[in-house]
Amino acid sequence: MQFIDQAQIQVEAGKGGDGIVAFRREKYVPAGGPSGGNGGRGGSVIFVAEENLQTLLDFRYNHRFQAQNGARGGPNNCTGAAGKDLIIEVPCGTTFYDAETGELLGDLIEPKQTLRIAQGGKGGLGNQHFLSNRNRAPEYALPGLPGEIKQLRLELKLLAEVGIIGLPNAGKSTLISSLSAARPKIADYPFTTLIPNLGVVRKPTGDGTVFADIPGLIEGASQGAGLGHDFLRHIERTRVLLHLIDATSDDVVRDYNTILQELQAYGRGLAKRPQILALNKIDAVDKETVDLEALATQLNHLSYAPVFIISAVTRAGLEPMLQELWRILDELNAVKEVEVLG
């Protein structure tokens, strides 16, 4: 399935039905009076978040969506039928912006959460509403009002508790494939991963935790360089960052600082997000020339974050790293519960 995380569309709510001019023509009612019914309201455009969707692919080629118009009123004071609302399904994590002003219109995170983005027009009044002592036979009615029309920009920000970040070819895809059933493309060259990959990792309690493998960031990603600018927003939803560093690199400190600077430049509190570091690919390191413990200590002093020495290929060191992730997530959940109860 093609991964699309941005789309621009137009939505149009239905027009309200027109009110009508009518008079009663009943055999035993000699002066029946006006009986024109009101028009029905137009249908609204409503978005609903669905758990089983992971992409905005449905909006790649279909850019215009219109709800049903309301029906015109009928005689004998009958109101026209209301237009049917247009229900559009989107993935959880979809954010809606006004494409013209940039205003944030809504954000759908929870499954089945809904957002009424364009309101249908009101139906026009029939001539029955204009009956008065001065006008016993009004011969006019009101047309229905148009529905709202909006130009929208949709952005999908993946929902994951743990975001795996790092420079290209740091081993992120290998790690998520080792931890979960996800099977992303893996190769020994940079930018193998062109889309974020999601994988569910089981806790010892049996609960599933969603990990996101974010495509490799490079220097300047926050300003649009490489692929990072397109995918940094997916980290916004994560609660913990797992920063993967290639232990075979010539300068692991430089690699760490490169990603940290991009998180700081992007903003939105990413640099302050709970984080752990992992020195990966220890299976490929010459341990006689590289002191892994010294590198881990140096990174710990720089980041004030736990540093683990791992191999995503052989699974060495993964269990202690996961235990620390579960501990951090449990702490965050406890804080969230206190805030809710408070």
C-alpha positions in Angstrom: 0.0 0.0 0.0 1.3 3.4 -0.9 1.9 5.7 2.1 0.5 9.2 1.7 0.6 11.5 4.7 -0.5 14.8 3.2 -3.4 15.8 1.0 -5.3 18.9 -0.1 -9.0 18.6 -0.8 -12.2 20.6 -1.1 -15.3 19.8 0.8 -18.8 21.2 0.2 -21.7 20.8 2.5 -25.2 20.4 0.9 -27.4 23.3 0.0 -30.6 23.7 2.0 -33.8 22.9 0.1 -36.0 25.8 -1.1 -39.3 26.7 0.7 -42.3 26.6 -1.5 -45.5 28.7 -2.1 -48.6 26.6 -1.8 -52.2 27.0 -0.6 -54.6 24.5 0.8 -57.2 23.3 -1.7 -59.4 21.1 0.5 -63.1 20.5 -0.4 -64.5 21.6 3.0 -61.9 24.3 3.8 -63.1 27.3 1.7 -60.3 29.7 2.8 -57.5 27.2 3.4 -54.6 29.7 3.6 -50.9 29.1 2.9 -49.5 25.7 3.3 -46.0 25.8 1.6 -43.5 23.7 3.5 -39.9 24.5 4.5 -36.9 23.1 2.6 -34.8 20.4 4.2 -31.4 21.2 5.6 -28.3 20.3 3.5 -26.1 17.4 4.5 -22.9 18.2 6.4 -19.4 16.9 5.8 -18.2 14.8 8.7 -14.8 13.1 9.1 -14.4 10.0 11.3 -11.2 8.4 12.5 -10.8 4.7 11.8 -8.2 2.4 13.4 -7.8 0.2 10.3 -6.6 3.0 8.0 -2.9 4.0 7.9 -2.6 6.4 4.9 -4.4 9.2 3.1 -4.2 7.4 -0.2 -7.9 7.8 -0.7 -7.4 11.5 -1.2 -4.5 11.2 -3.7 -6.8 11.3 -6.8 -10.1 12.3 -5.3 -9.9 16.0 -4.3 -13.6 17.1 -4.1 -16.2 15.8 -1.8 -19.9 17.1 -1.7 -22.7 16.2 0.7 -26.3 15.8 -0.5 -28.5 18.8 -0.9 -31.8 19.2 1.1 -35.1 18.6 -0.8 -37.5 21.5 -1.4 -40.5 21.8 0.8 -43.9 20.2 -0.1 -47.5 21.3 0.0 -49.7 20.7 3.1 -46.9 22.1 5.3 -44.6 19.2 4.5 -40.9 19.9 5.2 -38.5 18.6 2.6 -36.2 15.7 3.3 -32.8 16.6 4.9 -29.7 16.0 2.8 -27.6 13.0 3.8 -24.5 13.8 5.7 -21.3 12.8 3.9 -19.1 10.6 6.2 -15.5 10.4 5.3 -13.1 8.0 7.0 -9.5 9.0 7.8 -6.7 7.4 9.8 -6.3 8.1 13.5 -3.9 10.9 13.8 -5.2 13.1 11.0 -5.0 16.8 11.5 -7.1 19.3 9.5 -6.0 22.8 8.4 -7.7 25.5 6.5 -5.6 25.5 3.3 -6.1 29.2 2.7 -5.5 30.6 6.2 -3.4 27.8 7.8 -5.9 27.7 10.7 -6.0 24.4 12.7 -9.6 23.1 12.4 -9.4 19.9 14.2 -7.5 16.8 15.1 -8.8 13.2 15.1 -6.8 10.9 17.4 -9.2 8.4 19.0 -10.9 5.7 17.0 -14.5 6.7 16.0 -13.8 10.3 17.0 -15.7 12.7 14.6 -15.2 16.2 13.3 -18.0 18.2 11.5 -15.9 20.2 9.1 -18.6 21.8 6.9 -22.1 22.6 8.0 -25.0 22.0 5.7 -27.2 25.0 4.7 -30.5 25.7 6.3 -33.7 25.0 4.4 -35.7 28.0 3.2 -39.0 28.9 4.8 -42.2 28.1 3.0 -45.0 30.7 2.6 -46.8 29.3 5.7 -44.3 31.2 7.8 -45.3 34.6 6.4 -49.0 34.4 7.3 -50.1 37.4 9.3 -53.2 39.5 9.9 -52.0 41.9 7.3 -51.0 39.3 4.7 -53.5 36.4 4.7 -52.2 34.9 1.5 -48.4 35.4 1.2 -47.1 34.4 -2.2 -43.4 34.2 -1.5 -41.0 31.7 0.1 -37.3 31.7 0.9 -34.6 29.8 -1.0 -32.3 27.4 0.9 -29.0 28.6 2.1 -25.8 27.3 0.6 -23.6 24.8 2.6 -20.1 25.7 3.7 -17.3 25.2 1.2 -13.8 24.7 2.6 -10.4 24.1 1.2 -8.6 21.7 3.5 -5.0 20.5 4.0 -4.9 17.1 5.7 -1.8 15.9 7.5 -1.3 12.5 9.0 0.9 12.2 12.1 1.4 8.6 13.0 0.3 7.4 16.5 3.1 5.6 18.2 4.3 5.5 21.8 8.0 5.0 20.8 9.7 6.7 17.9 12.9 5.2 16.6 15.1 8.0 15.2 18.7 8.3 13.9 20.8 9.0 10.9 20.3 7.0 7.7 21.5 3.4 7.9 21.7 3.4 11.7 19.7 0.2 11.7 16.3 1.4 12.6 14.4 -0.9 10.2 16.5 -3.9 11.4 15.6 -3.0 15.0 11.9 -2.7 14.4 11.9 -6.0 12.4 13.7 -7.7 15.4 11.3 -6.4 17.9 8.0 -6.8 16.0 6.3 -8.5 13.1 7.0 -5.5 10.9 9.0 -6.3 7.7 10.4 -3.1 6.3 12.9 -3.0 3.5 16.4 -3.4 4.8 19.6 -2.8 2.8 23.2 -1.7 3.4 22.8 1.8 1.9 21.3 5.1 3.3 17.7 6.1 2.8 16.5 2.5 2.4 13.4 3.5 4.4 11.3 6.0 2.5 8.1 5.8 4.6 7.5 5.4 8.4 7.0 1.8 9.5 4.9 0.8 12.4 5.4 -2.3 14.5 3.7 -3.6 17.6 6.1 -4.8 20.4 4.6 -6.9 23.2 5.3 -6.0 26.8 5.8 -8.8 29.4 2.2 -8.1 30.5 1.0 -9.0 27.0 0.0 -5.4 26.1 1.0 -4.2 22.7 3.1 -1.0 22.3 3.4 0.7 18.9 6.9 1.6 17.7 7.5 3.8 14.7 10.6 3.6 12.5 11.1 7.2 11.3 13.0 7.5 8.0 16.6 8.7 8.4 17.2 12.3 9.3 20.2 14.3 8.1 21.7 17.6 8.9 19.3 20.4 7.8 16.2 18.1 8.0 14.2 20.7 9.9 14.8 23.2 7.0 13.7 20.7 4.4 16.9 18.8 3.6 16.6 15.1 2.7 13.5 13.2 3.8 13.4 14.4 7.4 11.3 17.5 6.8 8.5 15.3 5.6 8.6 12.9 8.5 9.7 14.9 11.6 6.0 15.6 12.3 5.4 11.9 12.8 7.7 12.1 15.9 5.3 14.7 17.5 2.8 12.0 18.5 5.4 9.7 20.2 5.9 9.7 23.9 9.4 8.4 24.1 12.3 8.7 21.5 14.7 5.8 21.0 17.8 7.4 19.4 19.7 4.8 17.5 23.4 5.5 16.8 25.7 3.5 14.5 28.6 2.2 16.7 30.7 1.7 13.6 30.6 5.5 12.7 33.8 7.5 12.7 32.3 10.0 15.2 29.3 8.8 17.2 29.2 12.1 19.2 28.8 14.1 16.0 26.1 11.8 14.9 24.2 12.3 18.2 24.6 16.0 18.0 23.3 16.2 14.4 20.0 14.6 15.3 19.7 16.6 18.5 20.2 19.9 16.7 17.5 18.9 14.2 15.0 18.1 17.0 15.8 21.4 18.6 15.4 23.3 15.3 12.1 21.7 14.5 10.7 22.6 18.0 7.4 21.5 19.3 9.2 20.1 22.4 10.8 17.2 20.6 14.2 17.8 22.1 12.7 17.6 25.6 10.8 14.4 24.9 11.9 11.4 27.2 14.7 9.7 25.3 17.1 6.8 25.5 20.1 6.1 23.3 21.3 2.9 21.8 24.7 2.2 20.3 23.8 -0.3 17.5 25.8 -2.7 15.3 28.2 -3.8 18.0 28.4 -7.1 16.1 30.3 -5.2 13.4 32.6 -3.3 15.7 36.3 -4.2 16.2 36.3 -4.4 20.0 40.0 -4.2 20.1 40.1 -0.7 18.6 36.7 0.6 19.8 35.9 1.0 23.5 32.1 0.8 23.5 31.8 1.4 27.2 33.7 4.6 26.9 31.5 5.7 24.0 28.4 4.9 26.0 29.7 6.9 29.0 30.5 9.9 26.8 27.0 9.9 25.3 25.5 9.6 28.7 27.3 12.7 29.9 26.1 14.6 26.8 22.5 13.5 26.8 21.8 12.8 30.5 19.8 9.8 29.1 20.3 6.0 29.5 22.6 4.5 26.9 22.5 0.9 25.8 24.9 -1.1 23.8 22.9 -3.4 21.4 22.9 -5.3 18.1 19.6 -5.3 16.3 20.8 -8.2 14.2 21.8 -10.6 17.0 19.3 -9.1 19.5 22.2 -8.6 22.0 21.2 -6.0 24.6 17.6 -5.6 23.5 16.0 -6.8 26.7 17.5 -4.3 29.1 16.7 -1.5 26.6 13.1 -2.6 26.4 12.8 -2.8 30.2 13.9 0.8 30.4 11.4 1.8 27.7 8.6 0.0 29.7 9.6 1.8 32.9 9.5 5.2 31.2 6.1 4.5 29.6 4.7 3.3 33.0 5.9 6.5 34.6 4.3 8.6 31.9 1.0 6.7 32.2 1.0 7.2 36.0 1.5 11.0 35.5 -1.3 11.0 33.0 -3.7 9.2 35.3 -2.9 11.7 38.1 -3.6 14.6 35.8 -6.9 13.1 34.7 -8.0 12.5 38.3 -6.7 15.8 39.4 
